[in-house]
Amino acid sequence: MAPGSNPRGLDLFNALGHPMRRQILREMLDTSGEVSPRELSARLSQQLSALSYHVRVLAECRAVELVRTEQIRGSTQHFYRAVVKANWAITALEAGEEPPSRGRSRGEEKG
């Protein structure tokens, strides 16, 4: 396998298609230090297993990197930091979660 290649073919553009991954990266960029999935799950009110999966996906596309591991109460806790370098991705993350909806949603009455 070539250096820098991504075995599952994940790229940052596709990874950021998931709202939880965007939320994770925003939180990590705001923290601007290392953070563990356990800490993120508490901050974002998400299940640890789901959040850990999404952090691993972000690591595979090199949006975050593993900084260190630590043994805590018999398990290994991983600590990551955001390393997003693509200007378009940072701009998109800073712009906000979702654009405002256009028009009224179904069932909404004129008011």
Backbone as CSV, one residue per row, in Angstrom:
resi,resn,N_x,N_y,N_z,CA_x,CA_y,CA_z,C_x,C_y,C_z
1,MET,0.838,-1.175,0.000,0.000,0.000,0.000,0.889,1.246,0.000
2,ALA,0.534,2.217,-0.794,1.338,3.437,-0.919,1.207,4.293,0.324
3,PRO,2.280,5.012,0.690,2.200,5.899,1.850,1.132,6.961,1.622
4,GLY,0.363,7.221,2.672,-0.668,8.249,2.588,-1.946,7.784,1.923
5,SER,-1.998,6.502,1.508,-3.215,6.025,0.864,-4.264,5.694,1.909
6,ASN,-5.492,5.663,1.481,-6.612,5.412,2.367,-7.261,4.105,1.941
7,PRO,-7.118,3.030,2.728,-7.556,1.709,2.299,-9.050,1.607,2.003
8,ARG,-9.891,2.347,2.699,-11.332,2.257,2.458,-11.806,3.322,1.482
9,GLY,-10.900,4.133,0.982,-11.267,5.126,-0.003,-12.078,6.284,0.560
10,LEU,-12.033,6.480,1.862,-12.775,7.583,2.454,-12.039,8.885,2.200
11,ASP,-12.794,9.898,1.856,-12.178,11.205,1.748,-12.953,12.170,2.639
12,LEU,-12.361,13.303,2.869,-12.931,14.282,3.791,-14.289,14.769,3.321
13,PHE,-14.444,14.989,2.034,-15.717,15.467,1.507,-16.852,14.507,1.852
14,ASN,-16.629,13.224,1.610,-17.659,12.228,1.929,-17.859,12.088,3.431
15,ALA,-16.783,12.133,4.189,-16.892,11.994,5.646,-17.723,13.118,6.244
16,LEU,-17.568,14.327,5.714,-18.315,15.465,6.252,-19.769,15.465,5.807
17,GLY,-20.158,14.479,5.036,-21.560,14.329,4.660,-22.439,13.915,5.832
18,HIS,-21.828,13.443,6.895,-22.606,13.014,8.069,-22.633,14.139,9.100
19,PRO,-23.829,14.533,9.577,-23.921,15.652,10.516,-23.172,15.441,11.830
20,MET,-23.104,14.201,12.316,-22.391,13.978,13.575,-20.895,14.225,13.399
21,ARG,-20.361,13.863,12.237,-18.924,14.090,12.012,-18.621,15.577,11.936
22,ARG,-19.512,16.331,11.322,-19.322,17.793,11.295,-19.385,18.348,12.715
23,GLN,-20.321,17.858,13.508,-20.460,18.315,14.890,-19.199,17.976,15.700
24,ILE,-18.683,16.778,15.512,-17.464,16.344,16.211,-16.294,17.251,15.833
25,LEU,-16.115,17.487,14.536,-14.996,18.317,14.100,-15.120,19.750,14.595
26,ARG,-16.335,20.298,14.590,-16.518,21.649,15.123,-16.102,21.715,16.593
27,GLU,-16.537,20.724,17.351,-16.194,20.685,18.782,-14.688,20.553,18.968
28,MET,-14.055,19.719,18.162,-12.608,19.528,18.286,-11.849,20.786,17.871
29,LEU,-12.310,21.483,16.850,-11.652,22.722,16.428,-11.834,23.808,17.481
30,ASP,-13.003,23.840,18.126,-13.237,24.816,19.195,-12.352,24.533,20.404
31,THR,-12.105,23.262,20.672,-11.273,22.855,21.796,-9.806,23.178,21.517
32,SER,-9.404,23.036,20.270,-8.032,23.269,19.792,-6.969,22.593,20.656
33,GLY,-7.276,21.416,21.108,-6.330,20.597,21.855,-6.726,19.147,21.667
34,GLU,-6.206,18.291,22.494,-6.568,16.879,22.377,-7.820,16.586,23.182
35,VAL,-8.600,15.648,22.692,-9.855,15.288,23.345,-10.145,13.820,23.047
36,SER,-10.771,13.151,23.986,-11.099,11.736,23.801,-12.555,11.596,23.357
37,PRO,-12.881,10.504,22.682,-14.275,10.258,22.330,-15.193,10.250,23.561
38,ARG,-14.689,9.780,24.698,-15.505,9.792,25.927,-15.881,11.226,26.307
39,GLU,-14.915,12.139,26.253,-15.197,13.544,26.566,-16.173,14.136,25.556
40,LEU,-15.966,13.814,24.277,-16.863,14.324,23.241,-18.277,13.790,23.399
41,SER,-18.402,12.509,23.776,-19.740,11.925,23.934,-20.506,12.628,25.044
42,ALA,-19.811,13.027,26.103,-20.466,13.759,27.190,-20.858,15.169,26.737
43,ARG,-19.970,15.844,26.040,-20.249,17.215,25.585,-21.379,17.284,24.569
44,LEU,-21.413,16.277,23.677,-22.370,16.304,22.575,-23.617,15.457,22.849
45,SER,-23.683,14.852,24.033,-24.823,14.006,24.414,-25.086,12.908,23.378
46,GLN,-24.022,12.195,23.020,-24.110,11.088,22.068,-23.585,9.822,22.722
47,GLN,-24.050,8.670,22.231,-23.547,7.404,22.748,-22.074,7.250,22.381
48,LEU,-21.296,6.751,23.322,-19.856,6.608,23.121,-19.544,5.712,21.922
49,SER,-20.253,4.608,21.760,-19.938,3.685,20.667,-20.132,4.342,19.305
50,ALA,-21.220,5.073,19.124,-21.474,5.741,17.846,-20.454,6.849,17.614
51,LEU,-20.183,7.628,18.642,-19.243,8.728,18.507,-17.839,8.205,18.203
52,SER,-17.434,7.144,18.873,-16.110,6.554,18.623,-15.978,6.096,17.179
53,TYR,-17.035,5.503,16.643,-17.031,5.070,15.242,-16.770,6.266,14.326
54,HIS,-17.485,7.361,14.542,-17.351,8.528,13.679,-15.974,9.181,13.825
55,VAL,-15.403,9.150,15.014,-14.040,9.676,15.197,-13.055,8.807,14.414
56,ARG,-13.247,7.495,14.424,-12.361,6.615,13.652,-12.469,6.897,12.153
57,VAL,-13.685,7.160,11.673,-13.861,7.507,10.254,-13.102,8.800,9.943
58,LEU,-13.224,9.791,10.823,-12.502,11.048,10.627,-10.983,10.827,10.658
59,ALA,-10.535,9.892,11.475,-9.104,9.574,11.532,-8.653,8.907,10.231
60,GLU,-9.491,8.052,9.661,-9.139,7.376,8.411,-8.981,8.353,7.257
61,CYS,-9.747,9.430,7.266,-9.617,10.416,6.184,-8.703,11.566,6.599
62,ARG,-8.003,11.385,7.683,-6.966,12.307,8.168,-7.483,13.694,8.548
63,ALA,-8.716,13.752,9.048,-9.255,15.011,9.568,-8.869,15.175,11.034
64,VAL,-8.653,14.041,11.711,-8.171,14.051,13.092,-7.028,13.053,13.182
65,GLU,-6.185,13.235,14.194,-5.085,12.285,14.383,-5.025,11.840,15.833
66,LEU,-4.616,10.596,16.005,-4.424,10.044,17.336,-3.168,10.659,17.931
67,VAL,-3.315,11.282,19.107,-2.188,11.949,19.754,-1.542,11.035,20.783
68,ARG,-2.383,10.364,21.571,-1.848,9.471,22.607,-2.947,8.537,23.083
69,THR,-2.542,7.515,23.810,-3.496,6.624,24.475,-3.141,6.588,25.950
70,GLU,-4.131,6.258,26.754,-3.923,6.216,28.206,-4.773,5.086,28.791
71,GLN,-4.176,4.325,29.688,-4.915,3.271,30.377,-5.723,3.901,31.510
72,ILE,-7.042,3.748,31.443,-7.922,4.296,32.474,-8.903,3.213,32.889
73,ARG,-8.837,2.820,34.162,-9.720,1.797,34.723,-9.828,0.546,33.854
74,GLY,-8.704,0.060,33.397,-8.671,-1.198,32.656,-8.998,-1.087,31.176
75,SER,-9.249,0.094,30.670,-9.490,0.238,29.236,-8.553,1.303,28.670
76,THR,-8.400,1.272,27.374,-7.519,2.234,26.718,-8.347,3.397,26.190
77,GLN,-8.019,4.580,26.650,-8.688,5.777,26.171,-7.787,6.428,25.119
78,HIS,-8.393,6.796,23.986,-7.661,7.408,22.880,-7.907,8.911,22.890
79,PHE,-6.881,9.668,22.593,-6.990,11.125,22.546,-6.610,11.596,21.148
80,TYR,-7.468,12.410,20.569,-7.306,12.890,19.198,-7.254,14.409,19.182
81,ARG,-6.748,14.941,18.062,-6.853,16.377,17.820,-7.201,16.576,16.346
82,ALA,-7.893,17.668,16.073,-8.276,17.993,14.706,-7.060,18.483,13.943
83,VAL,-6.901,17.992,12.720,-5.796,18.411,11.867,-6.291,18.719,10.454
84,VAL,-7.498,19.221,10.360,-8.080,19.548,9.056,-7.253,20.663,8.427
85,LYS,-6.790,20.425,7.210,-5.960,21.423,6.534,-6.665,22.034,5.327
86,ALA,-7.709,21.385,4.842,-8.414,21.871,3.657,-9.205,23.134,3.998
87,ASN,-8.879,24.214,3.330,-9.560,25.482,3.604,-11.064,25.392,3.383
88,TRP,-11.493,24.668,2.330,-12.922,24.552,2.061,-13.643,23.865,3.213
89,ALA,-13.004,22.871,3.827,-13.629,22.147,4.929,-13.755,23.030,6.164
90,ILE,-12.718,23.791,6.467,-12.762,24.685,7.625,-13.817,25.755,7.419
91,THR,-13.889,26.310,6.213,-14.899,27.318,5.902,-16.303,26.735,6.059
92,ALA,-16.498,25.524,5.561,-17.815,24.877,5.663,-18.182,24.611,7.123
93,LEU,-17.222,24.180,7.920,-17.494,23.911,9.333,-17.800,25.191,10.099
94,GLU,-17.122,26.275,9.751,-17.360,27.546,10.430,-18.680,28.177,10.008
95,ALA,-19.165,27.817,8.824,-20.383,28.426,8.292,-21.631,28.007,9.063
96,GLY,-21.607,26.891,9.723,-22.772,26.459,10.479,-23.228,25.081,10.081
97,GLU,-24.190,24.576,10.833,-24.653,23.202,10.657,-25.385,22.997,9.339
98,GLU,-26.492,23.625,9.148,-27.302,23.400,7.964,-27.838,24.733,7.466
99,PRO,-28.043,24.877,6.176,-28.665,26.102,5.685,-30.115,26.154,6.128
100,PRO,-30.688,27.345,6.266,-32.086,27.437,6.670,-32.978,26.770,5.635
101,SER,-34.086,26.212,6.095,-34.996,25.534,5.171,-35.669,26.568,4.284
102,ARG,-36.013,26.150,3.089,-36.653,27.040,2.129,-38.147,26.769,2.150
103,GLY,-38.930,27.788,2.373,-40.375,27.630,2.379,-40.870,26.970,3.645
104,ARG,-42.128,26.610,3.630,-42.739,25.962,4.793,-42.664,24.458,4.655
105,SER,-42.547,23.786,5.773,-42.561,22.340,5.732,-43.999,21.858,5.591
106,ARG,-44.145,20.649,5.180,-45.456,20.059,4.979,-46.274,20.121,6.259
107,GLY,-47.516,20.541,6.160,-48.396,20.591,7.313,-48.342,21.912,8.060
108,GLU,-47.427,22.793,7.676,-47.312,24.077,8.359,-48.315,25.043,7.744
109,GLU,-49.073,25.723,8.575,-50.091,26.629,8.085,-49.561,28.030,7.912
110,LYS,-50.228,28.773,7.012,-49.900,30.177,6.854,-50.312,30.906,8.112
111,GLY,-49.536,31.885,8.468,-49.844,32.467,9.714,-50.039,33.857,9.850
